[in-house]
């Protein structure tokens, strides 16, 4: 038996894929152990679509993906990790399966071949009646029809398949013969191939958000849960895995019930949920989990390094920019009427006939309530108040729908002990989809005041968090969710932690940005000032970056914003101009100099923010996660940019040099200063857990006290610099000090010994780095 913490002290997220397998991860264990990591945290490893880099499109939940190292690779990694005293936390995907290649998914293939008679008809969430007994598959291109494009092909077993270009679909037994017209055979199948544009309004199976190739699973059905988790169960029976991260629980019909079953399956193992909490929202009390994957912590930490005095100037950069609340209402409404209209239609079909609502009014009212929902979803009876708030807001927005909204209210949230109806359950599953697509994937690309705040799980309208408020939030976190994850970067963040840290400096240089952007747009026009604001904030945040990365980001961001171009109807003229502007930033010396100078001017303060934010995240209440590679500087943008390969050899070599006694690296170097800070903080948490059992704010005083933030975790004391530009402009720290008991304190990052006479002066604490982690030496 290995000695292992049941709850991780820290984690390190690895993206497992064909180019970095479980075997590669096993080879990395010595480095991660030296770094100070307690548990490894793996992206999904069940068998996914061929070539999938992310693994969230699982096609076979009964096996570890051979292309990711297979069961053999998992055993090898688990053995190596456990021998090093490290645990394994694995990401699993209960909400959906990948169906892009039907033949690769035996469950989906059976469903298509046998329809309602298939054993797996109960596993997938299909509204057969809406498709007149057929499952609609939106795969046909514009101008194509099944009559002209389908081919009838013999399969290896002597049966038939229908082929549409590279797509292959099964043919039900007895519905085809040699020489049959493919279109006629298609008409006899349990599925109907339709134009891809029909998905948004006419799809009759539940998807993951708007992704047609990810079909929703009904894990609330006992046997579906059992078979979908057979391999996962074996991991715990065989002692291979120690904890789980649950992807997208908001898509499930009964998240609390699912987590209870998972608790039984794992024997009470450590479980986290990828749950987005809006400001002030709490996890349902009956969820059997340790907490979330940390977006709520990310939002809090980032805002400590935002200067509230920059709000007004940055708000005025894009004239006439709508309020954030109105914007997200409108973007969510556009999603409910567009991309996810098929989900609204499904809800409409569930409204009882005796409710007296015509389908058009019911659909309009449902879409409005979804657009007004203040959080991702409720979990009835928990969160009933959010439904009530949404109904009130919907009536205010649309008084013409007041009667329909009033009728729907009790149907969407049964009172008392009454069981939730299918309509109420599906409404809860749908509200999270509308929020995610309308806010994360649309509004976050339109609301550009300070884009470091536009992060998953965050509310960009909350501009900054003052130290007192953050201390309060951290103290509550220690009391309520001490084992919840904290993070600053993930595979899903729109911008990496270091990119955001630099962009946040704009809050201290708001007037400079307000002058720079309009002048720059006049010389390098993108023809959409709001998008130009977002684009050039990203560029200066990640600069220098390659031309290829800049173009890829711009195209994705512009199409997600949906103002001047879109995924479904790209505006060629706008996109050509946008790409030309990016090329100018690389090819025109004057333009390149302007971007480079702005980035260079922000970079030192950005690095200060990076180190300070990282130390806060690593030492605050919760289980800190380090996303792969971010122990060096990492200036990534949205995926797939943030999933690029990591040079672990360089990091391992640098860590070995630091451990061998190399001189303290300068902050301006290749990231070794961050590596030093990360490794020393992780090692202290793992080696001295008794120092991290409480939370108290550290009192500060002096002329520049607003620039010093500190807390005591029960022996480990974190002190960091905030708002570094303003600090420098004011002439430095002067007499500012942290009020610590008299004695000797060792900064575990630099190894320096500091003496307090009741006051520990900031100018001494931060003589080397803008962040320090202190431990009392003489106690």
URKA-V940353 format. One line per field, one symbol per residue. psi: psi as a letter, one per 20 degrees, with the letter a starting at -180 (. if undefined). A space follows every 10 residues. Layout:
# URKA-V940353
psi=???
This chain:
# URKA-V940353
psi=qqopphpqhr roppoprhin rhghhhhigg ghghhjqgqq oqrpirprqp iphhjimpio jjqpohijia hghggggggg ghhjjqrppp prnihrqpjh nhhiohghgg ghhichiqhj hihqnpnhhh jljqpponip rpiqqhhiiq qpppaijibq qppodippqq pqpjjqrpiq phhhghiiri qoprqhiigh hjqkqprock ohjoppqmii pghggghijg ggghhhhjkh qirqpopmhi iqhmgghghg hhgghikkrp pqpmpopqpi qqqpijpmri brjjhhgggg ggihkpohii ggghhigoqj pqqgghghgh hhhhghiehk hhhhhgghii pqhjijpqhg hggggghggh hipiagrrmp ipjhhhgggh gghhhggmhi jgggghhhgh hinqqcjpqp rhggghgghh hhgggghhfg jfhiihojgo iiimqpjroi iogqpqgggg ggghggghgh mijqqqrhqr iiqhqrhhgh hghhhhhikg hghhhgghgg hhhmpiknhg hhggghgggh hipprqgghg gggggggghg gjgirrghmp nggghghghh hghhhhhogg gghggggggh hhgghghggg gghghghhir propqpqpij irpomqaqqj hjkqqpnhgh ggghhhgghi jqqpqqhibj jhhggggggh gghgghhmhi iliappqpqq qrhkhiippq qojkhppppq pqmhghgghj jahcjpqpnq qpapppoigi iqpqppkipo phhggkhgqj qqoqpphj.
